[in-house]
Amino acid sequence: MREFTEKDLVRKKDAPSRLVYHGGALPYFSFAPFDERGLINAFTTKKGGISTGYFEELDLGLSLEPMEILRENYLRAAEALDVDPMKLVSSWQTHTTNVRRMTAEDAGKGPFRNRDYKDVDGMVTDVPGLTLVTYYADCVPLYFYDPVHRAIGLSHSGWKGTVGRMGEKTVRKMQECFGTDPKELLAGIGPSICRGCYEVSEDVAEAFRQNFPMEECGSILFTGKAPGKYQLDLWEANRRVMLSAGIPAENIFVTDICTKCNADLLYSHRVMGTKRGIQAAFFGLPEEKKTEEKPRDSRKKQKSCGAVVFRDTDSGRAFLLVRQRKGHWSFPKGHVEGNETEAETAGREIREETALGVQFFPGFRREYTYEKMPGVWKTVVFFLAKPCGGTLRFQKEELLDAGWFTEKEAGEQITFERDRKIFREAVEFLNGKALVP
């Protein structure tokens, strides 16, 4: 079967966020801000499982297929996400606004153990290694991360849940259980049906008028394509709920992927009705490795070096971007080996990943440091360089793709904000300096 690639996606160009698409045998989406913090986060697709017929192929619903098929699908998803399948824990969704705290005793409930609860559309936890799982085929997944108390929430919000302010209920549960301050939360609104595809009737529209301020309804409800019909923006409605719960606007990441617009890849009730499978959202804290306690200054440190590589063309500068195996776009880089200098590492990695030799520009060196996972800090150093030999050929064992992009294209394609900042600084440097390496 042909692999579904980034170029096959229909993305909403006016959406404020861009989800990372991870292709391959079992493709899924993730939020870059959560990836950067080492969180397990995913939204699965139809592809990569063993289900047949109209369940094609990665059905994760827990009610319609034989459990031996579903469990194999879960094992494959867990392997792709590098999580323990026996520590998955599932919701029991009935379009409520009930939120349950999950503990280590709940591990495996759903796909591998019977659930001793029901009517649970949202879950919260602070247990590392426990991965929350909720289910979708057009409704909205809501992700919440408290970096101060190291706690998460994951909730299902259809139109009923949105009217019932499921996002706010999840925040309140995190406050109750963990002492969460909403101002510290990072939140994601995941793949679901977009405003242009979601037509509703007068009764649904009236429910929103009764539960949202009139001034907000103008940004949520729009005149439909037929009398008595409306277009409902669940993405904006849930964003407004998060704002009212106290989450800062800049901490809310909204999907650019509509399930109905991408029905070749995602299950959509509006397209397929009941003859379909169900995809899932996964959210978890990375499992803490048990090690002997060490002084703070002996934390594990890593360093990678690379470069912003550009060339001049008749239409302006073109910049080299590579797509890593995890799906994100950045610059060629890699780990320092032995007694290499930073520049030696950058040059070697660029040759290995792209088959290009480069010359470095003096005066440009930028770096950032981030916590890759608990206790592991990574410093990334970038230089500025221009090709001086070779033909672009990417290393398929390490990369999914590589190519040259215009300045505008590169700025939009780069996944992580920390890399976009490096890119902006490189462009500013070039615009103010003679191009003599």
Secondary structure, DSSP 8 states (H G I E B T S, - for coil): -----GGG--B-TT-S---EEE-SSS-EEE-HHHHHTT-EEEEE-S-SS-B-GGG-B----SSSS-HHHHHHHHHHHHHHHT--GGGEEE-B-SS---EEE--GGGTTBTTTB--S--SB-EEEE--TT-EEEEEESSSEEEEEEETTTTEEEEEEE-HHHHHTTHHHHHHHHHHHHH---GGG-EEEE-SB--GGG-EEEHHHHHHHHHHS-HHHHTTTEEE-SSTTEEEE-HHHHHHHHHHHTT--GGGEEE--BBTTTTTTTS--HHHHTTSS--EEEEEE-----------GGG-EEEEEEEEEEEEEETTEEEEEEEEETTS-EE--EEE--TT--HHHHHHHHHHHHHS-EEEEEEEEEEEEEEEEETTEEEEEEEEEEEEEE------TTTEEEEEEEEHHHHHHH--SHHHHHHHHHHHHHHHTS----
